[in-house]
Amino acid sequence: MTQLVVDGQRFSWRNLDWPVFSAIAALHIGCLAAFFLPFDWTMLALTAALWWICGGLGVCLCYHRLLTHRSFKTPGVVKYFLTILGNLNWQGSPIHWVGIHRLHHHHSDEEEDPHSPQHGFTWAHILWCMVRDPNGNHARSAARDLQRDRVMAFIDRYYFVPQFVLAGLLFAAGAWNWGAEWSWQHGLAWVVWGVCIRTVFVYHSTWFVNSAAHTWGYRNFQTTDNSRNTWWVSILGFGEGWHNNHHALQRSAAHGLRWWEFDVTYLTIRLMALVGLAWDVVTPEGAELHRQS
């Protein structure tokens, strides 16, 4: 059997990206180890903190609003540091991530969209990233501006390394247990919670923007795609779930536009601007807001 059909989306096992599939599968399986290892509440606090640091700052703020849409500017050292935080999520290299997302906006919910629910909800949520070059798109060509940056190209080439460094640091910190008796079980538990569980949680939080936020929710704007504002995705994705707003005003640093549309990532960008770490922040123009239905 060389073909697998899920949600009507057919792809060949021979086209499966085995390193990506293996890494995603290993991280999911690794989560199960939490049932057999020591637990204390510091592990849950660690996971929550890294969820925001790696997912909120690394993916939502950096990969998405800074690198993909250039919604604001920041010093180079800050940009590169945030990019490394994004690397800690193992969602592919930053240049590939940016290219895929730009292709998504250019072909949103069309045949060439890399991850549209029009090809199946499961495809949009997870399967699209497990095949080589989905739908024939060439993501890196959509991010040539990042390829010209030598530092970014270096970070991109070795994007998988920071996760291993973090795992080593977490193991050492957990095993040392803040001065108590050395415990490799406690160290391994920190790795499971800080790497496996946290990364898997960020995976699905990000993927729900592709799947759920193009399926359920309300629309402030009559866009040409099926983007939706989905409140619970915004909680998981630090404001990324106000997806219809984003598709209507793609360069806007603010995704939440109504008073109840809370956007943690935009508030972080505003805080960065207050201390001089962000400038040229793109905000919605008043005339564009009148396009709301």
C-alpha positions, 0 to 999 in steps of 0.5 A: 500500500503506497497511498494513504487517504485522510480527509480526502487528501491523498499523499504517498508514503514515499513522499513522507518526510521521515525526519520530520515525521520521526521527530514529531512522533518521538516528541508525542511519545515522549510526553507519555514518559511523564506518567512514569517519572517524578512530578512537582508543580515546578515542572508545570510552571516550567512548561507554562513559562517556556510555552510563552518564551518559545511559542509566544515570543519565538513563533507568534512574535518573531517568526510570524509578526516580525519575520513573515509580515515585518509588522515592526522593527527591532535591533538585529541582536534582538531579532536573532535572539528571538529567532533562536527562541523560535527554533526551540519549537522544532517547526522547521527552519525560520526561513522555511516557516516564513516562506510557507506562511507567505505562500499561505497568505498568497494562496489562502484556501486555494488549491496552492495553499500549503495547509488549507482545510479545503484539503481536509481538517487533518491535512490542515492541522498536521499532515501537511508538514509531514510530506516533502514540498507539500502541493509543489510549493517552494517555500524558501523562494518566498523568503529570499529577503531572509536568505540574504541575511548571513546571520539568519542563514546560519541560524536557519542551517542549524535551527535544530541545535538549540532544542538539544542544548535546552534539553541538556540544560534542563536535565542538569538543572532538574537532576541537580534539583536546586542543591538537593540529592542528584536525581537523573529521574528528576532531570529526565522529568524536566526534559519531558515537561520542558521539551516534549510536552511544551513542544507538542503543546506549541505544535497544536496551538500553532496548527489550530491556527491553520485548521480551526481558525479557518473552520470555526468562528466569526468574521469581522471582515469579508475576506476572500478566504475562510479565515475566522476569529476563534477565541480559544485559539487566541488563548492558545496562540497568544492572540493569533486566533483573531485570524480573520482580522489578520488576513484582512490586515496582514501587516498589522502588528495588532490582531485583536481589534475589538475590545474583547479581542485580547492580543498578548503578542501585540501588548508585548510588542507595545511594551518593547516599543516603550523600552526602545526595542521595537519601532515602526510598529504597523497599526491598522489605519482608521479607513481600513477599520471601516471595512469591518462588516 
